[in-house]
Amino acid sequence: MHSMGQDEFISIHCHFCNKAFHGRYAKYNLKRHFMIHRGEKPFMCPYCSHRANQKGNLKYHILSAHPGQADIKHIERTQSDNKTTKI
């Protein structure tokens, strides 16, 4: 049986919109959520000008908007210093 640790009772809220995050990954999810408020979209589509704040969102975009040329194995994250890092 799984024992509940302290991390599973964590509850934190976004200070911008008051959205609640709970459980073991609350801090991680809140940090990722902040990207929305900051307007960060580090994942760039290699086929058009679309940008996404999460890799999964870019994968969905590529598969739905560019089905014939979708190569999601080479999605890159644009860094602030104009370098890219493969993920």
PyMOL commands that set and color helices and strands:
alter all, ss='L'
color gray80, all
select helices_A, chain A and resi 6-9+26-38+55-65+72-74
alter helices_A, ss='H'
color red, helices_A
select strands_A, chain A and resi 11-13+20-22+43-44+51-52+76-78+84-86
alter strands_A, ss='S'
color yellow, strands_A
deselect
rebuild
show_as cartoon
